[in-house]
Amino acid sequence: MNRYLTFLVLLTISTTFAANCVAQVKENTESNHQKQPEKILMIVANPIQSPKTGWPVGFWAAELTHPYDELTHAGYSVAIASPAGGKVTPDAFSDPRHESGYSAHDFVSLGFLSSKLTAPLLDNTMPLKDINHADYSAILLVGGQSPMFTFREDKQLQQLVREFYESGRPTAALCHGVSGLVDVQLANGEFLLKGNGVNLGSKFGGSKFEASHILFIYCWDKLGVDLKVSHWLIGNGRSFKQLIGYS
């Protein structure tokens, strides 16, 4: 699967997530001008040095910038947070400015990372401890290489996801962002992913930089999840495909 198809998959997901929010969150709204815009919370991983490769890793740029672009154009207010707060950085190969040219085609990310309006949003992200989940209408966990190691056992993140999911608000993750869903347990003690038919991506870049099968092993051992090559994830108790009416 080449990087251009990966790009198209991410763009499709961003668009459908925005459409899902429009359909579910803005019901009964008479006019966008009659109230404050709905808020969407996006969670990105803090940068670390990969315990597998020793490389610096962070979030995948397109998985933040494309949904951000779609959602803001749809009239939403988007907040960017991270588990520890502070400065966050994209994975090098997801940065269109990187010398490899791997993501040079991603002009949306190039604009976001270069703009004086949006680039500063990554300099001082909100920590999870400061978030009041009631202020937001949906949550999206951004993927990348760092989430595999920083999202898995983050109790604050698990609690936040649980609060969104159990209140019926759109709850979704992109690519390796599913690391933040694997260990979430609901009020009834069941894992959030159990019985949801979640599909995980296995060939979109992970094998080149961080062994993507790490997630598969965790999910399979813990939940017996049916793993398929797909980036469609979960939302409100149904597969994300079902949630947005995609077939």
JOKAVEN-V937684 format. One record per residue. N is the residue number from 1. RES is the residue in three letters. SS is DSSP state (H for helix, E for strand, L for the rest). Layout:
n,res,ss
N,RES,SS
N,RES,SS
This chain:
n,res,ss
1,MET,L
2,ASN,L
3,ARG,H
4,TYR,H
5,LEU,H
6,THR,H
7,PHE,H
8,LEU,H
9,VAL,H
10,LEU,H
11,LEU,H
12,THR,H
13,ILE,H
14,SER,H
15,THR,H
16,THR,H
17,PHE,H
18,ALA,H
19,ALA,H
20,ASN,H
21,CYS,H
22,VAL,H
23,ALA,H
24,GLN,H
25,VAL,H
26,LYS,L
27,GLU,L
28,ASN,L
29,THR,L
30,GLU,L
31,SER,L
32,ASN,H
33,HIS,H
34,GLN,H
35,LYS,L
36,GLN,L
37,PRO,L
38,GLU,L
39,LYS,E
40,ILE,E
41,LEU,E
42,MET,E
43,ILE,E
44,VAL,E
45,ALA,L
46,ASN,L
47,PRO,L
48,ILE,E
49,GLN,E
50,SER,L
51,PRO,L
52,LYS,L
53,THR,L
54,GLY,L
55,TRP,L
56,PRO,E
57,VAL,E
58,GLY,L
59,PHE,E
60,TRP,L
61,ALA,H
62,ALA,H
63,GLU,H
64,LEU,H
65,THR,H
66,HIS,H
67,PRO,H
68,TYR,H
69,ASP,H
70,GLU,H
71,LEU,H
72,THR,H
73,HIS,H
74,ALA,L
75,GLY,L
76,TYR,L
77,SER,E
78,VAL,E
79,ALA,E
80,ILE,E
81,ALA,E
82,SER,E
83,PRO,L
84,ALA,L
85,GLY,L
86,GLY,E
87,LYS,L
88,VAL,L
89,THR,L
90,PRO,E
91,ASP,L
92,ALA,H
93,PHE,H
94,SER,H
95,ASP,L
96,PRO,L
97,ARG,L
98,HIS,L
99,GLU,L
100,SER,L
101,GLY,L
102,TYR,L
103,SER,L
104,ALA,L
105,HIS,L
106,ASP,L
107,PHE,H
108,VAL,H
109,SER,H
110,LEU,H
111,GLY,H
112,PHE,H
113,LEU,H
114,SER,H
115,SER,L
116,LYS,L
117,LEU,L
118,THR,L
119,ALA,H
120,PRO,H
121,LEU,H
122,LEU,H
123,ASP,L
124,ASN,L
125,THR,E
126,MET,E
127,PRO,E
128,LEU,H
129,LYS,H
130,ASP,H
131,ILE,L
132,ASN,L
133,HIS,H
134,ALA,H
135,ASP,H
136,TYR,L
137,SER,L
138,ALA,E
139,ILE,E
140,LEU,E
141,LEU,E
142,VAL,L
143,GLY,L
144,GLY,L
145,GLN,L
146,SER,L
147,PRO,H
148,MET,H
149,PHE,H
150,THR,H
151,PHE,L
152,ARG,L
153,GLU,L
154,ASP,L
155,LYS,H
156,GLN,H
157,LEU,H
158,GLN,H
159,GLN,H
160,LEU,H
161,VAL,H
162,ARG,H
163,GLU,H
164,PHE,H
165,TYR,H
166,GLU,H
167,SER,L
168,GLY,L
169,ARG,L
170,PRO,E
171,THR,E
172,ALA,E
173,ALA,E
174,LEU,L
175,CYS,H
176,HIS,H
177,GLY,H
178,VAL,H
179,SER,H
180,GLY,H
181,LEU,L
182,VAL,L
183,ASP,L
184,VAL,L
185,GLN,E
186,LEU,L
187,ALA,L
188,ASN,L
189,GLY,L
190,GLU,L
191,PHE,E
192,LEU,L
193,LEU,L
194,LYS,L
195,GLY,L
196,ASN,L
197,GLY,L
198,VAL,L
199,ASN,L
200,LEU,E
201,GLY,L
202,SER,L
203,LYS,L
204,PHE,L
205,GLY,L
206,GLY,H
207,SER,H
208,LYS,H
209,PHE,H
210,GLU,L
211,ALA,L
212,SER,L
213,HIS,H
214,ILE,H
215,LEU,H
216,PHE,H
217,ILE,H
218,TYR,H
219,CYS,H
220,TRP,H
221,ASP,H
222,LYS,H
223,LEU,H
224,GLY,L
225,VAL,L
226,ASP,L
227,LEU,L
228,LYS,L
229,VAL,E
230,SER,L
231,HIS,L
232,TRP,L
233,LEU,L
234,ILE,E
235,GLY,E
236,ASN,L
237,GLY,L
238,ARG,E
239,SER,E
240,PHE,H
241,LYS,H
242,GLN,H
243,LEU,H
244,ILE,H
245,GLY,L
246,TYR,L
247,SER,L
